[in-house]
Amino acid sequence: MPEDVTRDFGAYLKDARERSGITLREIATNTKISMPLLEALERNDVSRLPGGIFLRSFVRAYAKEVGLDAEDTVRRFVLRFPDAAAVDELTAREPVQERTTLGDEPGASRTWRIAAWGLPFVLLIVYVAFGGRLTWLRDQFRSTARPADAQVEQAPPSSEAPVLTTPADAPPAAPPGGVQATLPPVPASPASAAGQPETVTAPATEGRFTMTLASRARCWVTVRSNGKIVFSGTMQPGDRQSLVLGGSVSLTVGNAGGIAVDLDGKPARALGGDGEVKTIRLTAQTLKDFLETP
C-alpha cells in the first residue's frame, strides 16, 4: 500500500499550508470555504464535510492555495477516505456547473432579465390606465356620430327669439350675420329703380318662385330651402316677409290660422286653424297644388 494512503492526510495539508506561510483565514477568503470546514479537513474529520464531488472540490481548492498539485492531492484524499470521496455514477458523468445567482451576473445580463420580468407588469398597468379611457372615447364617438346627410330638426323659436320680419312698406331685409334670405338676386325692375317697393318674382320654369308671408297674428315661422334654413323667427301682426326660393322648400308655422301665404303673387290655401302647427313641402313645379281654387 503506498505510504501516502497510510499517512495522516489532514497533517499533509496542514504541513503544506504552514510551509507556504498561508493562514486558514486567507484560504477561506480566497476559496469561499468556511473556516469550520477547513479545520475539519485538517483534522481528518470528514463526517463534518459534504460528501462526493463537493468534498473533492474543497480538497482541490485547498491544494491550489498551498502550492500542492491539485489532482495528486485529490488522488491521495480518495485513497485515504474512499467512502467520503465516493461519487455516484450520474454525478461522475456530469460536469459540475457553477450556480450563478442574479447578483453574480454581468450588468447587461442582469438588466435584461429584470426588464423581462417587469414587462408583463408594465403592460398590465398601461392596459388598466388607458384601456378604459379608450373604450369611453369610442362610446362617446359612437353616441355623437351622425350620418353626413342627416338633418337635425330645430325646435320652434321661443317668444324671446329675435324677430326677423320685413315691414309692409319696406323692401326685404337680410337676417343677422349678413346671410341673405334669398337666392342670388334677380335684376331690379324699372319700378324699384324709380323708388317703388321691390317685388321679387321669378318664373316657375326657372326652378325658383317667390313666397310672401303676411302675419295676421303672432306666430313663429321656419322656412328651409334644400334642407338649409333661410328664414326663422317670430312674426308679429302686420309683419311681412318675401323670399325668393328654389329647389325643395318646406314651410313650418306655429299658428297656421294667423298667417297668409302668397306664391308668385297668388294667394295660397289656408294652412290650418288658429294655434295649429303645420308644415308644407313644395317646389316650383307643385305651386298650383297649394293655390286657392278660383
Summary of the structure (lengths in Angstrom):
residues: 294
radius of gyration: 53.8
end to end distance: 148.7
largest distance: 149.1
contacts: 740
relative contact order: 0.08
helix: 42%
strand: 17%
